[in-house]
């Protein structure tokens, strides 16, 4: 029986789902204001579009392979490079799990109370950050336990959350336009300078501004999964090329228009600077902004102060519920999917027999080891004496850097892949080796500089510990990968 092929429209929707995230709009506006629009457009041109073309070429060339990015890098460079690269890629998901297991308590609190009350939480005499770290550790163990027994039941939860998250983007664009029309002016003034300078005092130096580039790159991350869909697409040569161009334009427009509309109902100084700015974190800023959206929409509609406040609380609750559903579904997936690819892609002799044991087609023992590793990192970060604001800044930056480093490995592998030119490519966007080389250099330079400025910025401001936390994941897993592959070489290849 033939499987139904992906059409042009369904392909665009899948690209959108795997790449776009509503929270990136609000975090961008909080960090850089209108100036973030230029970074997002630049990231789309210099990173997302050429990188996506590379992934699709890889996917078309290795569409019969089950090894995924490990096979791509192994054939293009060498197996050791591939194993180290794929382990660093996996490190990105470890930091992502640390991030979402800690941050999920903010939408959970907002879904119940309408506001983030996590900074008032305390268990067993612990402070708020330590309490969230402890709750995150419990959640990781619980989700791992559930995931080892089947994940099908979570698909509906994820779909509900995904639909709600997509709808909220339309709500702020339409709502922002209504607030603008009724007020007659944006609450955040628009001028030429606003598109080049951040209202956030933390982004006043050239290094801090350039460090925002990694946020823009991360906003377009997650496209690797599309590489395995080439053979499931109707007329892939034609559909993928058009689909990628259209999807990248739509995603960039959603980000750009969304950020612009934020200014229609959000005066940066009044919402983020004057009102309890020390309590605003990268974890709760999304809900603070959406609470303000509901409040400002109510005022623009000439509703009473009390009704406007309630509108803000219910908008926050709606977003909190949506994010809890989405995050739980996503969490269950990343608990097993990257680990399964890692173990199945690499030579089985690399892994101890205990790690290779499967149950319900899942590497259950490896998932238990993974849970202990993530819990260890969560507790180290949360009990490291940081404030809530600094804690979430570190978590988000760790995730952005760890998820971006593997792009360097994949793009370099693509460069070598085109240099060898030994594998048939059913789809080829870059027709000549020269164009492929220039595209590779463009993406490599963009990603490398973005990571460099993100990592170096805290150290230059006297916060060396933040810099260390950002790089510890890729370095740790890179060393582990090198040691494991050396052991494999000595034992099985010589």
Residue pairs with C-beta under 8 A, 6 or more apart in sequence:
3 232
5 232
5 233
5 234
6 14
6 229
6 232
6 233
6 234
6 239
7 234
7 239
8 234
8 239
8 242
8 243
11 229
11 233
11 239
11 240
11 243
11 247
12 243
12 246
12 247
12 250
14 226
14 229
15 52
15 223
15 226
15 243
15 244
15 247
15 251
16 247
16 250
16 251
17 162
18 222
18 223
18 225
18 226
19 48
19 220
19 221
19 222
19 223
19 247
19 251
20 251
20 254
20 255
21 165
21 219
22 165
22 166
22 168
22 169
22 258
22 286
23 286
23 323
24 215
24 218
24 219
24 255
25 169
25 172
25 254
25 255
25 258
25 259
25 262
26 262
26 285
26 286
26 289
26 290
27 215
27 282
27 285
27 286
27 396
28 36
28 39
28 40
28 215
28 216
28 219
28 255
28 259
29 36
29 259
29 262
29 263
29 266
29 268
29 289
30 200
30 268
30 272
30 280
30 282
30 285
30 289
31 198
31 200
31 202
31 203
31 212
31 215
32 39
32 198
32 200
32 203
32 209
32 212
33 188
33 194
33 197
33 198
33 199
33 200
33 263
33 268
34 188
34 190
34 194
34 195
34 259
34 260
34 263
35 194
35 195
35 196
35 197
35 198
35 209
36 198
36 212
36 215
36 216
36 259
37 195
37 255
37 256
37 259
37 260
38 195
38 196
39 212
39 213
39 215
39 216
40 216
40 219
40 252
40 255
40 256
40 259
41 252
41 256
42 213
42 216
43 213
43 216
43 217
43 219
43 220
43 446
44 220
44 248
44 251
44 252
46 442
46 443
46 446
47 217
47 220
47 407
47 443
47 446
47 447
48 220
48 223
48 248
48 251
48 252
49 244
49 245
49 248
50 439
50 442
50 443
51 223
51 407
51 410
51 411
51 443
52 223
52 226
52 244
52 248
53 244
53 429
53 430
53 439
54 410
54 411
54 414
54 439
54 440
54 443
55 223
55 224
55 226
55 227
55 410
56 226
56 227
56 230
56 240
56 244
56 427
56 429
57 414
57 417
57 425
57 427
57 428
57 429
57 430
58 69
58 72
58 227
58 410
58 414
58 417
59 226
59 227
59 228
59 229
59 230
59 427
60 230
60 236
60 425
60 426
60 427
61 417
61 423
61 424
61 425
61 426
62 71
62 72
62 75
62 423
63 228
63 230
63 231
63 426
64 231
65 71
66 344
66 345
67 74
67 344
67 345
68 224
68 227
68 228
68 341
68 345
69 82
69 85
69 86
69 89
69 224
69 227
69 341
69 345
69 406
69 410
70 82
70 83
70 86
70 341
70 342
70 345
70 346
71 82
71 345
72 82
72 227
72 410
72 413
72 414
72 417
73 81
73 82
73 85
73 86
73 409
73 410
73 413
74 81
74 82
74 83
75 417
75 423
76 413
76 414
76 416
76 417
76 420
77 412
77 413
77 416
79 347
79 485
80 482
80 485
80 489
81 409
81 413
82 346
82 413
83 346
83 350
83 481
83 484
83 485
84 409
84 478
84 481
84 482
84 485
85 406
85 409
85 410
85 413
85 481
86 341
86 342
86 345
86 346
86 406
86 481
87 342
87 477
87 478
87 480
87 481
87 484
88 402
88 405
88 406
88 409
88 474
88 477
88 478
88 481
89 338
89 406
89 409
89 410
90 338
90 339
90 342
90 477
91 402
91 405
91 473
91 474
91 476
91 477
91 478
92 399
92 402
92 403
92 404
92 405
92 406
92 473
93 334
93 338
94 370
94 373
94 374
94 377
94 402
94 473
94 477
95 377
95 395
95 398
95 399
95 402
95 403
95 473
96 334
96 399
96 402
96 403
97 140
97 331
97 334
97 335
97 374
98 136
98 374
98 377
98 378
98 381
98 395
98 398
98 399
99 395
99 396
99 398
99 399
100 327
100 330
100 331
101 136
101 137
101 139
101 140
101 143
101 331
101 374
101 378
102 132
102 133
102 136
102 283
102 378
102 382
102 391
102 392
102 395
103 283
103 327
103 392
103 395
104 136
104 139
104 323
104 324
104 327
104 328
104 331
105 118
105 121
105 132
105 135
105 136
106 116
106 118
106 283
106 284
106 287
106 320
107 287
107 319
107 320
107 321
107 322
107 323
107 324
107 327
108 320
108 324
109 115
109 116
109 117
109 118
109 121
109 320
110 116
110 284
110 287
110 316
110 317
110 319
110 320
111 317
111 320
111 321
111 324
112 317
112 320
114 291
114 312
114 313
114 314
114 316
114 317
115 287
115 291
115 313
115 316
116 283
116 284
116 287
116 288
118 128
118 131
118 132
118 284
118 388
119 128
119 279
119 388
120 128
121 128
121 131
121 132
122 128
122 131
123 131
123 134
123 135
124 134
126 134
128 388
129 382
129 386
129 387
129 388
129 391
130 382
130 383
132 382
132 391
133 378
133 379
133 381
133 382
133 383
134 379
134 382
136 378
136 382
137 375
137 378
137 379
139 331
140 371
140 374
140 375
140 378
141 371
141 375
143 328
143 331
143 332
143 335
144 335
144 367
144 368
144 370
144 371
146 332
147 332
147 335
147 336
147 362
147 367
148 336
148 359
148 360
148 362
148 364
148 367
149 360
150 360
151 332
151 333
151 336
154 328
154 329
154 332
154 333
155 329
157 325
157 328
157 329
158 325
158 326
158 328
158 329
158 330
158 333
159 329
160 325
161 322
161 323
161 324
161 325
161 326
161 327
161 328
161 329
162 326
162 329
164 318
164 321
164 322
164 325
164 326
165 322
165 323
165 326
168 290
168 318
168 319
168 322
169 254
169 258
172 258
172 261
172 262
172 290
172 293
173 257
173 258
173 261
175 261
175 265
175 293
175 297
176 260
176 261
176 262
176 264
176 265
176 293
177 261
177 264
178 297
178 300
178 301
179 187
179 264
179 265
179 296
179 297
179 300
180 186
180 264
182 300
182 301
183 300
186 263
186 264
187 263
187 264
187 265
187 266
187 267
187 270
187 296
188 194
188 199
188 262
188 263
188 264
188 266
188 267
188 268
190 263
198 204
198 209
198 212
199 268
199 269
199 273
200 268
200 272
201 273
202 208
203 209
203 212
205 457
205 460
205 461
207 453
207 456
207 457
207 460
208 457
208 461
210 449
210 450
210 453
210 457
211 450
211 453
211 454
211 456
211 457
213 446
213 449
213 450
213 453
213 454
214 397
214 400
214 401
214 404
214 450
214 451
214 453
214 454
215 400
216 450
217 400
217 404
217 407
217 446
217 447
217 450
218 399
218 400
218 403
218 404
219 255
220 251
221 403
221 404
224 410
230 236
230 240
230 426
230 427
233 239
233 240
236 426
236 427
237 426
237 427
240 427
241 427
241 429
262 289
265 292
265 293
265 296
265 297
265 300
266 289
266 292
266 293
266 296
271 288
271 289
271 292
272 280
272 285
272 288
278 387
278 389
279 388
279 389
280 288
280 389
281 388
281 389
281 391
281 392
281 393
282 392
282 393
282 395
282 396
283 388
283 392
283 395
283 396
284 392
286 319
286 323
287 316
287 319
287 320
290 312
290 315
290 316
290 319
291 312
291 313
291 315
291 316
292 312
293 312
293 315
294 308
294 311
294 312
294 313
294 314
294 315
294 316
295 308
295 309
295 311
295 312
296 308
297 308
297 311
298 307
298 308
298 309
298 310
298 311
298 312
299 305
299 308
303 311
335 367
335 370
336 362
336 363
336 367
339 363
339 366
339 367
339 370
340 362
340 363
343 351
343 355
343 356
343 363
343 366
347 488
347 492
348 356
349 488
349 491
349 492
350 484
350 485
350 487
350 488
351 366
354 365
355 363
355 365
355 366
355 369
356 363
356 365
356 366
357 363
357 364
357 365
357 366
358 364
381 391
381 394
381 395
381 469
382 391
384 465
386 394
390 466
393 466
394 466
394 469
394 470
397 454
397 458
397 466
397 469
397 470
398 469
398 470
398 473
400 454
401 451
401 454
401 455
401 470
401 471
401 473
401 474
402 470
402 473
402 474
404 447
404 450
404 451
405 451
405 474
407 443
407 447
408 444
408 447
408 448
408 451
411 440
411 443
411 444
411 447
412 440
412 444
414 436
414 440
415 436
415 437
415 440
415 444
417 423
418 430
418 433
418 436
418 437
418 440
419 433
419 437
421 433
430 436
430 439
454 470
455 467
455 470
455 471
456 467
458 464
458 466
458 467
458 470
459 466
459 467
